[in-house]
Amino acid sequence: MSDEKPRRTRAEQRRETEARILAAARATFAELGYERTTIRGVASAAGVNAGLVMHYFGSKEELFSRAAMLPEEELPVGHPAEALLTSLRRRLDDEPVASLVVLRSMLTHAEASGEFRVAASAWLDRVGAAIPAADAELRAGLISAIINGVVLDRYLLKLSSLADAPADDILALLRPCFESLAGESG
């Protein structure tokens, strides 16, 4: 009987390397923004050479685009407030690196703004479709502004007590607002 682990395939090694580069890119873009992030800096953080980053992603723009992809989130029709609060809780409990990549970079880089608009537009459409109100688009926009504002203040600006506040406290205060905006309160 052998205790040796099975060798990883080349495809598995490539996926792991690509994931490591993306994780390093997310952390670097989130910390430094688009303009100050370099391919060499990402490569160094990932423990690879810059040529390998270019091999996998082709350009800084494509690396940014992939690093800034936001995960799809389902919003059940009829209960969007709870789904939105759950989504916000994840962002409060675990630093939302992909969101921070975009938020930090969008103010100084046109492509980052475009990436944010594309991701946000699809998300806003899903939120709006889940809200049973004539002004669902406006309500979705307000919810988005609140979520982005909370994340921006908590992780980047750190201007208020949001930076250290327990997630439960923040969510308890926002729950009535989200329920009202989502058309779920009396």
Rosetta constraint file for C-alpha pairs under 8 A:
AtomPair CA 8 CA 12 HARMONIC 5.95 0.50
AtomPair CA 8 CA 13 HARMONIC 6.45 0.50
AtomPair CA 9 CA 13 HARMONIC 6.25 0.50
AtomPair CA 10 CA 14 HARMONIC 6.07 0.50
AtomPair CA 11 CA 15 HARMONIC 6.21 0.50
AtomPair CA 12 CA 16 HARMONIC 6.14 0.50
AtomPair CA 13 CA 17 HARMONIC 6.09 0.50
AtomPair CA 14 CA 18 HARMONIC 6.03 0.50
AtomPair CA 15 CA 19 HARMONIC 6.05 0.50
AtomPair CA 16 CA 20 HARMONIC 6.10 0.50
AtomPair CA 17 CA 21 HARMONIC 6.18 0.50
AtomPair CA 18 CA 22 HARMONIC 6.14 0.50
AtomPair CA 18 CA 56 HARMONIC 6.89 0.50
AtomPair CA 19 CA 23 HARMONIC 6.09 0.50
AtomPair CA 20 CA 24 HARMONIC 6.20 0.50
AtomPair CA 20 CA 46 HARMONIC 5.79 0.50
AtomPair CA 21 CA 25 HARMONIC 6.02 0.50
AtomPair CA 21 CA 42 HARMONIC 6.97 0.50
AtomPair CA 21 CA 43 HARMONIC 6.90 0.50
AtomPair CA 21 CA 45 HARMONIC 7.98 0.50
AtomPair CA 21 CA 46 HARMONIC 5.19 0.50
AtomPair CA 21 CA 53 HARMONIC 6.99 0.50
AtomPair CA 22 CA 26 HARMONIC 6.05 0.50
AtomPair CA 22 CA 63 HARMONIC 7.54 0.50
AtomPair CA 22 CA 66 HARMONIC 7.50 0.50
AtomPair CA 22 CA 67 HARMONIC 5.79 0.50
AtomPair CA 23 CA 27 HARMONIC 6.27 0.50
AtomPair CA 23 CA 46 HARMONIC 7.78 0.50
AtomPair CA 23 CA 67 HARMONIC 7.65 0.50
AtomPair CA 24 CA 28 HARMONIC 6.05 0.50
AtomPair CA 24 CA 42 HARMONIC 5.74 0.50
AtomPair CA 24 CA 43 HARMONIC 7.74 0.50
AtomPair CA 24 CA 45 HARMONIC 5.62 0.50
AtomPair CA 24 CA 46 HARMONIC 5.35 0.50
AtomPair CA 25 CA 29 HARMONIC 5.86 0.50
AtomPair CA 25 CA 42 HARMONIC 5.37 0.50
AtomPair CA 25 CA 63 HARMONIC 7.35 0.50
AtomPair CA 25 CA 64 HARMONIC 7.45 0.50
AtomPair CA 25 CA 67 HARMONIC 6.29 0.50
AtomPair CA 26 CA 30 HARMONIC 5.88 0.50
AtomPair CA 26 CA 67 HARMONIC 5.31 0.50
AtomPair CA 26 CA 68 HARMONIC 7.18 0.50
AtomPair CA 26 CA 97 HARMONIC 6.14 0.50
AtomPair CA 26 CA 98 HARMONIC 6.13 0.50
AtomPair CA 26 CA 101 HARMONIC 6.05 0.50
AtomPair CA 27 CA 31 HARMONIC 6.09 0.50
AtomPair CA 27 CA 97 HARMONIC 6.58 0.50
AtomPair CA 27 CA 101 HARMONIC 7.60 0.50
AtomPair CA 28 CA 32 HARMONIC 5.83 0.50
AtomPair CA 28 CA 33 HARMONIC 7.41 0.50
AtomPair CA 28 CA 37 HARMONIC 6.38 0.50
AtomPair CA 28 CA 41 HARMONIC 7.73 0.50
AtomPair CA 28 CA 42 HARMONIC 6.54 0.50
AtomPair CA 29 CA 33 HARMONIC 4.62 0.50
AtomPair CA 29 CA 34 HARMONIC 5.67 0.50
AtomPair CA 29 CA 37 HARMONIC 5.92 0.50
AtomPair CA 29 CA 64 HARMONIC 7.66 0.50
AtomPair CA 29 CA 101 HARMONIC 5.18 0.50
AtomPair CA 29 CA 104 HARMONIC 7.81 0.50
AtomPair CA 29 CA 105 HARMONIC 7.39 0.50
AtomPair CA 30 CA 97 HARMONIC 6.38 0.50
AtomPair CA 30 CA 98 HARMONIC 7.59 0.50
AtomPair CA 30 CA 100 HARMONIC 5.16 0.50
AtomPair CA 30 CA 101 HARMONIC 4.06 0.50
AtomPair CA 30 CA 102 HARMONIC 7.49 0.50
AtomPair CA 30 CA 104 HARMONIC 6.20 0.50
AtomPair CA 30 CA 105 HARMONIC 7.69 0.50
AtomPair CA 31 CA 101 HARMONIC 7.76 0.50
AtomPair CA 31 CA 104 HARMONIC 7.89 0.50
AtomPair CA 32 CA 36 HARMONIC 5.56 0.50
AtomPair CA 32 CA 37 HARMONIC 5.90 0.50
AtomPair CA 32 CA 104 HARMONIC 7.87 0.50
AtomPair CA 33 CA 37 HARMONIC 6.25 0.50
AtomPair CA 33 CA 101 HARMONIC 6.80 0.50
AtomPair CA 33 CA 104 HARMONIC 5.45 0.50
AtomPair CA 33 CA 105 HARMONIC 4.61 0.50
AtomPair CA 34 CA 64 HARMONIC 7.62 0.50
AtomPair CA 34 CA 104 HARMONIC 7.95 0.50
AtomPair CA 34 CA 105 HARMONIC 5.17 0.50
AtomPair CA 34 CA 108 HARMONIC 7.72 0.50
AtomPair CA 34 CA 109 HARMONIC 6.71 0.50
AtomPair CA 34 CA 112 HARMONIC 7.64 0.50
AtomPair CA 35 CA 105 HARMONIC 7.68 0.50
AtomPair CA 35 CA 108 HARMONIC 7.49 0.50
AtomPair CA 35 CA 109 HARMONIC 7.15 0.50
AtomPair CA 37 CA 41 HARMONIC 6.68 0.50
AtomPair CA 37 CA 42 HARMONIC 7.40 0.50
AtomPair CA 38 CA 42 HARMONIC 6.35 0.50
AtomPair CA 38 CA 60 HARMONIC 7.58 0.50
AtomPair CA 39 CA 43 HARMONIC 6.06 0.50
AtomPair CA 39 CA 50 HARMONIC 5.99 0.50
AtomPair CA 39 CA 53 HARMONIC 7.03 0.50
AtomPair CA 39 CA 54 HARMONIC 7.82 0.50
AtomPair CA 39 CA 60 HARMONIC 6.48 0.50
AtomPair CA 40 CA 44 HARMONIC 6.05 0.50
AtomPair CA 40 CA 49 HARMONIC 7.35 0.50
AtomPair CA 40 CA 50 HARMONIC 5.16 0.50
AtomPair CA 41 CA 45 HARMONIC 6.22 0.50
AtomPair CA 42 CA 46 HARMONIC 6.13 0.50
AtomPair CA 42 CA 50 HARMONIC 7.84 0.50
AtomPair CA 42 CA 53 HARMONIC 7.99 0.50
AtomPair CA 43 CA 47 HARMONIC 6.01 0.50
AtomPair CA 43 CA 48 HARMONIC 5.06 0.50
AtomPair CA 43 CA 49 HARMONIC 5.37 0.50
AtomPair CA 43 CA 50 HARMONIC 5.13 0.50
AtomPair CA 43 CA 52 HARMONIC 7.87 0.50
AtomPair CA 43 CA 53 HARMONIC 6.32 0.50
AtomPair CA 44 CA 48 HARMONIC 6.10 0.50
AtomPair CA 44 CA 49 HARMONIC 6.86 0.50
AtomPair CA 44 CA 50 HARMONIC 7.77 0.50
AtomPair CA 48 CA 52 HARMONIC 6.67 0.50
AtomPair CA 48 CA 53 HARMONIC 7.56 0.50
AtomPair CA 49 CA 53 HARMONIC 6.91 0.50
AtomPair CA 50 CA 54 HARMONIC 6.38 0.50
AtomPair CA 51 CA 55 HARMONIC 6.05 0.50
AtomPair CA 52 CA 56 HARMONIC 6.26 0.50
AtomPair CA 53 CA 57 HARMONIC 6.01 0.50
AtomPair CA 53 CA 58 HARMONIC 7.45 0.50
AtomPair CA 54 CA 58 HARMONIC 4.45 0.50
AtomPair CA 54 CA 59 HARMONIC 5.93 0.50
AtomPair CA 54 CA 60 HARMONIC 7.96 0.50
AtomPair CA 57 CA 62 HARMONIC 5.81 0.50
AtomPair CA 57 CA 63 HARMONIC 5.43 0.50
AtomPair CA 58 CA 62 HARMONIC 6.60 0.50
AtomPair CA 58 CA 63 HARMONIC 7.59 0.50
AtomPair CA 59 CA 63 HARMONIC 6.25 0.50
AtomPair CA 60 CA 64 HARMONIC 6.04 0.50
AtomPair CA 61 CA 65 HARMONIC 6.10 0.50
AtomPair CA 61 CA 111 HARMONIC 7.88 0.50
AtomPair CA 62 CA 66 HARMONIC 6.18 0.50
AtomPair CA 63 CA 67 HARMONIC 6.03 0.50
AtomPair CA 64 CA 68 HARMONIC 5.90 0.50
AtomPair CA 64 CA 112 HARMONIC 8.00 0.50
AtomPair CA 65 CA 69 HARMONIC 6.43 0.50
AtomPair CA 65 CA 115 HARMONIC 6.87 0.50
AtomPair CA 67 CA 98 HARMONIC 6.39 0.50
AtomPair CA 67 CA 101 HARMONIC 7.41 0.50
AtomPair CA 68 CA 98 HARMONIC 5.04 0.50
AtomPair CA 68 CA 99 HARMONIC 6.85 0.50
AtomPair CA 68 CA 101 HARMONIC 5.86 0.50
AtomPair CA 68 CA 102 HARMONIC 5.82 0.50
AtomPair CA 68 CA 115 HARMONIC 7.45 0.50
AtomPair CA 69 CA 98 HARMONIC 6.53 0.50
AtomPair CA 69 CA 119 HARMONIC 7.39 0.50
AtomPair CA 70 CA 98 HARMONIC 6.03 0.50
AtomPair CA 70 CA 99 HARMONIC 6.68 0.50
AtomPair CA 70 CA 119 HARMONIC 6.79 0.50
AtomPair CA 72 CA 123 HARMONIC 7.87 0.50
AtomPair CA 73 CA 87 HARMONIC 7.79 0.50
AtomPair CA 74 CA 83 HARMONIC 7.71 0.50
AtomPair CA 75 CA 79 HARMONIC 7.57 0.50
AtomPair CA 75 CA 80 HARMONIC 5.57 0.50
AtomPair CA 75 CA 83 HARMONIC 5.75 0.50
AtomPair CA 75 CA 84 HARMONIC 7.44 0.50
AtomPair CA 75 CA 126 HARMONIC 7.02 0.50
AtomPair CA 75 CA 127 HARMONIC 6.80 0.50
AtomPair CA 75 CA 130 HARMONIC 6.66 0.50
AtomPair CA 76 CA 80 HARMONIC 5.90 0.50
AtomPair CA 76 CA 83 HARMONIC 7.10 0.50
AtomPair CA 76 CA 130 HARMONIC 6.83 0.50
AtomPair CA 77 CA 129 HARMONIC 7.80 0.50
AtomPair CA 77 CA 130 HARMONIC 4.69 0.50
AtomPair CA 77 CA 131 HARMONIC 7.32 0.50
AtomPair CA 78 CA 130 HARMONIC 6.67 0.50
AtomPair CA 78 CA 131 HARMONIC 7.41 0.50
AtomPair CA 78 CA 132 HARMONIC 7.73 0.50
AtomPair CA 78 CA 184 HARMONIC 7.98 0.50
AtomPair CA 79 CA 83 HARMONIC 6.75 0.50
AtomPair CA 79 CA 130 HARMONIC 7.78 0.50
AtomPair CA 79 CA 184 HARMONIC 7.50 0.50
AtomPair CA 80 CA 84 HARMONIC 5.99 0.50
AtomPair CA 80 CA 127 HARMONIC 7.20 0.50
AtomPair CA 80 CA 130 HARMONIC 6.02 0.50
AtomPair CA 80 CA 131 HARMONIC 6.83 0.50
AtomPair CA 80 CA 182 HARMONIC 6.30 0.50
AtomPair CA 81 CA 85 HARMONIC 6.08 0.50
AtomPair CA 81 CA 175 HARMONIC 7.58 0.50
AtomPair CA 81 CA 178 HARMONIC 5.38 0.50
AtomPair CA 81 CA 179 HARMONIC 5.22 0.50
AtomPair CA 81 CA 182 HARMONIC 5.69 0.50
AtomPair CA 81 CA 184 HARMONIC 7.47 0.50
AtomPair CA 82 CA 86 HARMONIC 6.07 0.50
AtomPair CA 82 CA 179 HARMONIC 7.92 0.50
AtomPair CA 83 CA 87 HARMONIC 6.16 0.50
AtomPair CA 84 CA 88 HARMONIC 6.14 0.50
AtomPair CA 84 CA 178 HARMONIC 7.84 0.50
AtomPair CA 85 CA 89 HARMONIC 6.04 0.50
AtomPair CA 85 CA 171 HARMONIC 6.74 0.50
AtomPair CA 85 CA 175 HARMONIC 7.21 0.50
AtomPair CA 85 CA 178 HARMONIC 7.68 0.50
AtomPair CA 86 CA 90 HARMONIC 6.45 0.50
AtomPair CA 87 CA 91 HARMONIC 6.62 0.50
AtomPair CA 88 CA 92 HARMONIC 6.18 0.50
AtomPair CA 88 CA 147 HARMONIC 6.73 0.50
AtomPair CA 89 CA 93 HARMONIC 5.94 0.50
AtomPair CA 89 CA 167 HARMONIC 6.39 0.50
AtomPair CA 89 CA 171 HARMONIC 7.36 0.50
AtomPair CA 90 CA 94 HARMONIC 5.83 0.50
AtomPair CA 90 CA 96 HARMONIC 7.85 0.50
AtomPair CA 91 CA 95 HARMONIC 5.76 0.50
AtomPair CA 91 CA 96 HARMONIC 5.20 0.50
AtomPair CA 91 CA 151 HARMONIC 7.18 0.50
AtomPair CA 92 CA 96 HARMONIC 7.93 0.50
AtomPair CA 92 CA 151 HARMONIC 7.41 0.50
AtomPair CA 92 CA 167 HARMONIC 5.83 0.50
AtomPair CA 93 CA 167 HARMONIC 6.74 0.50
AtomPair CA 95 CA 155 HARMONIC 7.44 0.50
AtomPair CA 96 CA 100 HARMONIC 6.19 0.50
AtomPair CA 97 CA 101 HARMONIC 6.08 0.50
AtomPair CA 98 CA 102 HARMONIC 6.70 0.50
AtomPair CA 99 CA 103 HARMONIC 6.08 0.50
AtomPair CA 100 CA 104 HARMONIC 5.73 0.50
AtomPair CA 100 CA 152 HARMONIC 7.67 0.50
AtomPair CA 100 CA 155 HARMONIC 7.90 0.50
AtomPair CA 100 CA 156 HARMONIC 7.88 0.50
AtomPair CA 101 CA 105 HARMONIC 6.23 0.50
AtomPair CA 102 CA 106 HARMONIC 5.63 0.50
AtomPair CA 102 CA 112 HARMONIC 6.01 0.50
AtomPair CA 102 CA 113 HARMONIC 7.57 0.50
AtomPair CA 102 CA 115 HARMONIC 7.52 0.50
AtomPair CA 102 CA 116 HARMONIC 6.19 0.50
AtomPair CA 103 CA 107 HARMONIC 7.46 0.50
AtomPair CA 103 CA 116 HARMONIC 7.84 0.50
AtomPair CA 103 CA 152 HARMONIC 7.20 0.50
AtomPair CA 104 CA 156 HARMONIC 7.57 0.50
AtomPair CA 105 CA 109 HARMONIC 5.95 0.50
AtomPair CA 105 CA 112 HARMONIC 5.77 0.50
AtomPair CA 105 CA 113 HARMONIC 7.62 0.50
AtomPair CA 106 CA 110 HARMONIC 6.75 0.50
AtomPair CA 106 CA 111 HARMONIC 7.52 0.50
AtomPair CA 106 CA 112 HARMONIC 4.52 0.50
AtomPair CA 106 CA 113 HARMONIC 4.36 0.50
AtomPair CA 106 CA 114 HARMONIC 7.97 0.50
AtomPair CA 106 CA 116 HARMONIC 7.12 0.50
AtomPair CA 107 CA 112 HARMONIC 7.86 0.50
AtomPair CA 107 CA 113 HARMONIC 6.95 0.50
AtomPair CA 108 CA 112 HARMONIC 7.95 0.50
AtomPair CA 109 CA 113 HARMONIC 6.50 0.50
AtomPair CA 110 CA 114 HARMONIC 6.30 0.50
AtomPair CA 111 CA 115 HARMONIC 6.10 0.50
AtomPair CA 112 CA 116 HARMONIC 6.11 0.50
AtomPair CA 113 CA 117 HARMONIC 6.16 0.50
AtomPair CA 114 CA 118 HARMONIC 6.21 0.50
AtomPair CA 115 CA 119 HARMONIC 6.24 0.50
AtomPair CA 116 CA 120 HARMONIC 5.72 0.50
AtomPair CA 117 CA 121 HARMONIC 5.68 0.50
AtomPair CA 118 CA 122 HARMONIC 6.53 0.50
AtomPair CA 119 CA 123 HARMONIC 6.34 0.50
AtomPair CA 120 CA 124 HARMONIC 5.85 0.50
AtomPair CA 121 CA 125 HARMONIC 6.10 0.50
AtomPair CA 122 CA 126 HARMONIC 6.46 0.50
AtomPair CA 123 CA 127 HARMONIC 6.25 0.50
AtomPair CA 124 CA 128 HARMONIC 5.87 0.50
AtomPair CA 124 CA 137 HARMONIC 7.41 0.50
AtomPair CA 124 CA 140 HARMONIC 5.90 0.50
AtomPair CA 124 CA 141 HARMONIC 6.82 0.50
AtomPair CA 124 CA 144 HARMONIC 7.43 0.50
AtomPair CA 125 CA 129 HARMONIC 6.03 0.50
AtomPair CA 125 CA 137 HARMONIC 7.62 0.50
AtomPair CA 126 CA 130 HARMONIC 6.36 0.50
AtomPair CA 127 CA 131 HARMONIC 6.54 0.50
AtomPair CA 127 CA 140 HARMONIC 5.72 0.50
AtomPair CA 128 CA 136 HARMONIC 4.92 0.50
AtomPair CA 128 CA 137 HARMONIC 5.12 0.50
AtomPair CA 128 CA 139 HARMONIC 7.33 0.50
AtomPair CA 128 CA 140 HARMONIC 5.28 0.50
AtomPair CA 129 CA 136 HARMONIC 7.32 0.50
AtomPair CA 130 CA 182 HARMONIC 7.97 0.50
AtomPair CA 131 CA 136 HARMONIC 5.59 0.50
AtomPair CA 131 CA 139 HARMONIC 8.00 0.50
AtomPair CA 131 CA 140 HARMONIC 7.83 0.50
AtomPair CA 131 CA 182 HARMONIC 5.27 0.50
AtomPair CA 131 CA 183 HARMONIC 6.35 0.50
AtomPair CA 132 CA 136 HARMONIC 6.82 0.50
AtomPair CA 132 CA 182 HARMONIC 7.41 0.50
AtomPair CA 132 CA 183 HARMONIC 6.28 0.50
AtomPair CA 133 CA 183 HARMONIC 6.53 0.50
AtomPair CA 135 CA 139 HARMONIC 6.36 0.50
AtomPair CA 136 CA 140 HARMONIC 5.99 0.50
AtomPair CA 136 CA 182 HARMONIC 7.93 0.50
AtomPair CA 137 CA 141 HARMONIC 6.17 0.50
AtomPair CA 138 CA 142 HARMONIC 6.29 0.50
AtomPair CA 139 CA 143 HARMONIC 6.27 0.50
AtomPair CA 139 CA 181 HARMONIC 5.47 0.50
AtomPair CA 139 CA 182 HARMONIC 6.93 0.50
AtomPair CA 140 CA 144 HARMONIC 6.10 0.50
AtomPair CA 140 CA 181 HARMONIC 7.68 0.50
AtomPair CA 140 CA 182 HARMONIC 7.79 0.50
AtomPair CA 141 CA 145 HARMONIC 6.12 0.50
AtomPair CA 142 CA 146 HARMONIC 6.22 0.50
AtomPair CA 142 CA 181 HARMONIC 7.87 0.50
AtomPair CA 143 CA 147 HARMONIC 6.23 0.50
AtomPair CA 143 CA 178 HARMONIC 6.92 0.50
AtomPair CA 143 CA 181 HARMONIC 7.21 0.50
AtomPair CA 144 CA 148 HARMONIC 6.00 0.50
AtomPair CA 145 CA 149 HARMONIC 5.84 0.50
AtomPair CA 146 CA 150 HARMONIC 6.10 0.50
AtomPair CA 147 CA 151 HARMONIC 6.20 0.50
AtomPair CA 148 CA 152 HARMONIC 5.87 0.50
AtomPair CA 149 CA 153 HARMONIC 6.02 0.50
AtomPair CA 150 CA 154 HARMONIC 5.93 0.50
AtomPair CA 150 CA 162 HARMONIC 7.20 0.50
AtomPair CA 151 CA 155 HARMONIC 6.01 0.50
AtomPair CA 151 CA 156 HARMONIC 7.74 0.50
AtomPair CA 152 CA 156 HARMONIC 5.28 0.50
AtomPair CA 152 CA 157 HARMONIC 6.16 0.50
AtomPair CA 152 CA 158 HARMONIC 7.95 0.50
AtomPair CA 153 CA 157 HARMONIC 4.65 0.50
AtomPair CA 153 CA 158 HARMONIC 5.02 0.50
AtomPair CA 153 CA 159 HARMONIC 6.18 0.50
AtomPair CA 153 CA 160 HARMONIC 7.04 0.50
AtomPair CA 153 CA 162 HARMONIC 6.69 0.50
AtomPair CA 153 CA 163 HARMONIC 6.81 0.50
AtomPair CA 154 CA 158 HARMONIC 5.29 0.50
AtomPair CA 154 CA 159 HARMONIC 7.87 0.50
AtomPair CA 154 CA 160 HARMONIC 7.73 0.50
AtomPair CA 154 CA 162 HARMONIC 5.15 0.50
AtomPair CA 154 CA 163 HARMONIC 4.03 0.50
AtomPair CA 154 CA 164 HARMONIC 7.52 0.50
AtomPair CA 155 CA 163 HARMONIC 6.47 0.50
AtomPair CA 158 CA 162 HARMONIC 7.20 0.50
AtomPair CA 158 CA 163 HARMONIC 5.38 0.50
AtomPair CA 159 CA 163 HARMONIC 7.66 0.50
AtomPair CA 161 CA 165 HARMONIC 5.91 0.50
AtomPair CA 162 CA 170 HARMONIC 7.75 0.50
AtomPair CA 165 CA 169 HARMONIC 6.83 0.50
AtomPair CA 165 CA 170 HARMONIC 6.95 0.50
AtomPair CA 166 CA 170 HARMONIC 6.66 0.50
AtomPair CA 167 CA 171 HARMONIC 6.08 0.50
AtomPair CA 168 CA 172 HARMONIC 5.99 0.50
AtomPair CA 169 CA 173 HARMONIC 6.42 0.50
AtomPair CA 170 CA 174 HARMONIC 6.26 0.50
AtomPair CA 171 CA 175 HARMONIC 5.76 0.50
AtomPair CA 172 CA 176 HARMONIC 7.84 0.50
AtomPair CA 173 CA 177 HARMONIC 7.80 0.50
AtomPair CA 174 CA 178 HARMONIC 6.10 0.50
AtomPair CA 175 CA 179 HARMONIC 6.02 0.50
AtomPair CA 176 CA 180 HARMONIC 6.03 0.50
AtomPair CA 176 CA 185 HARMONIC 7.71 0.50
AtomPair CA 177 CA 181 HARMONIC 6.11 0.50
AtomPair CA 178 CA 182 HARMONIC 5.87 0.50
AtomPair CA 179 CA 183 HARMONIC 6.16 0.50
AtomPair CA 179 CA 184 HARMONIC 4.95 0.50
AtomPair CA 179 CA 185 HARMONIC 5.57 0.50
AtomPair CA 180 CA 184 HARMONIC 5.79 0.50
AtomPair CA 180 CA 185 HARMONIC 5.15 0.50
